[in-house]
Amino acid sequence: MSSLRTRTGSLTVFAIAALLAGCAAAPGQRMITPAAVQETGGDFSSEPAQQQNIPITDINLQLVRKMRTEEAATALPPATLALFGKPTAYRVGPGDVLQIVVWDHPELAAALGQPAASGKTTDAAQGFLIDDQGNVQFPYAGTLHVQGKDVGTIQKELYSRLSKVYQKPEVTVRVASFRASQVFIDGEVRTPGAQSINDISMSLTSAISQGGGFSPNADRSRVELIRNGVTYKLNLDDLLKRGQNPSNIYLQPGDSVRVASREDSGVYVMGEVNKPATIMPMRNGSLTLSQAISDSGSFDSNTAATRQLFVIRGSTTDSPQVYHLDATSPVSMILANQFELEPKDVVYVGQGGLVRFNRVLNLLLPAINAAVTGAVLAK
């Protein structure tokens, strides 16, 4: 019986030593994870078919400078630059109502008709309604196809036709009701919904303003413009830094604008911090490593191994990246304050050796007490 106990105790110590050897390893140059496991008909004892080497990059001054240089050198995509332009004249469409006046010819005024008796704000204004074919009818001018034309062009065509009946007629054309063209604003604005485009060209910023402005949870760095099935991702604050004013992006009929939520860009902070949580970026989309640690209550002074601070990026992709920072030095906090996190990053703070040892013992020998733990460590 004594021999059996001795053998069992030796096996337990061996198992503990093996686990601690793996836990106490200092951060190395790479992390090896299985990328695929060969199917063996239920035999799980076989080795993985292949392994993926995940490099661990130290966060230092050279890395921070390199990231900043690459960010500054990144040019705006040509497709994004093509969105900027100058305002254009409003082009009418089906549902719009035109007000057409031929001066000194009161007999044509009767063609305007009378206002609706109900007087609802949703009723069309008095005038000439453009039908679903894009046509409008006017006395002595017949049927005019006006869809896609501005009021100046329509006015010239009316003058040309009416000149056959009247001598040098003075014609005025304006849009009385704008009902043909709309854009849709969605996401983190105070009053999302459809907005009508009128003769004052609607810019991206004016559309957001008419939607009540950004909500407190809006992420100004992740605004999407959907046009003709193509999505353009816009960082409004970054555009301003590059000298490109978002007010010079003018919307077109049928455009959709979506403002993302900061919650969608959260960073996960876990491990030995006082308040593990999902940290949201600032309203301009920026979040540094030091801000994330601070918002999570900083390191747990009793359990944290501050030299084991990791940032895991792209964990759900085929090419994840791992960054390591030894936060034991005050200089490291300067680097952490300059290291920009990205959406869905995972920040992990490792645990100290004593904590690891206690957790392993509690896992293998739940009945062990702290005195025994101290005695083992003393040896």
JOZITA-V418593 format. One record per pair of residues at least 24 apart in sequence whose C-alpha atoms are under 6 Angstrom apart, sorted by the first residue. I is the first residue (numbers start at 1). J is the second residue. If there is no record, write none. Layout:
BEGIN
i=(I,I)
j=(J,J)
END
This chain:
BEGIN
i=(29,30,30,30,56,56,57,57,58,58,58,59,59,83,84,84,85,87,90,90,91,91,91,92,92,92,93,93,93,94,94,94,94,94,95,95,95,96,96,96,96,96,97,97,97,97,97,97,98,98,98,98,98,99,99,99,99,99,100,100,101,101,102,102,103,125,125,181,182,182,183,183,183,183,184,185,185,186,187,187,187,188,188,188,189,189,189,190,202,202,203,203,203,203,204,204,204,205,217,217,218,218,219,219,219,219,219,220,221,221,222,223,223,224,224,225,225,226,226,227,265,266,266,267,267,267,268,269,269,270,271,271,272,272,272,273,273,273,274,287,287,288,288,288,288,289,289,290,290,303,303,304,304,305,305,305,308,308,309,309,310,310,311,311,312,312,313)
j=(56,54,55,56,322,323,323,324,323,324,325,324,325,249,248,249,248,201,150,199,148,149,150,147,148,149,134,147,180,130,131,132,134,180,130,179,180,130,177,178,179,180,127,128,129,175,176,177,127,128,174,175,176,127,173,174,175,176,172,173,171,172,170,171,170,176,177,253,253,254,253,254,255,256,256,256,257,258,258,259,260,215,218,259,213,214,215,215,250,251,247,249,250,251,247,249,250,247,261,262,261,262,260,261,262,283,285,284,284,285,260,258,259,257,258,256,257,255,256,255,343,343,344,343,344,345,346,346,347,348,348,349,300,304,349,298,299,300,300,340,341,337,339,340,341,336,339,336,337,351,352,351,352,350,351,352,349,350,348,349,347,348,346,347,345,346,345)
END
